[in-house]
Amino acid sequence: MASPGYTEPLQNTDPKQAVKDQASSVLKDTGSGLGDLASALRKTAREMGSGSGERAPVSRLVESAADGLERFSGALRNQDLDGLVNDLNSFARRQPVAFFGVALAAGFLAVRFLKASGEPRGSDRDNPYGEQNLPY
């Protein structure tokens, strides 16, 4: 029995097309997850602003971030991979400095994420039994 979310590969399918279809599926799932995150941010912004009669600047900033995230998630859900790549190429040609900055920030965040999810630091890494090396 196949696991949830798993689709059987089609017979006699072009491998390139199969990869594109899989990437499109991942983009749609990512877009859906980002949409959920935008909803949670919007709820948080409402809760932050509900305590006082006037909305706090932080609440407006969180609401603005949620709006941008919602637009981005909609683009991921509603566009195929080729369209997304074309949009990315046109953005890189129109705004090369901004594109480079975003790519640099994304790379930095990816490295930080990978470092954070790596092996724990300290003596546990060197000692497979998890015992502390105490001086006796």
Summary of the structure (lengths in Angstrom):
residues: 136
radius of gyration: 22.0
end to end distance: 54.8
largest distance: 66.6
contacts: 283
relative contact order: 0.08
helix: 71%
strand: 0%
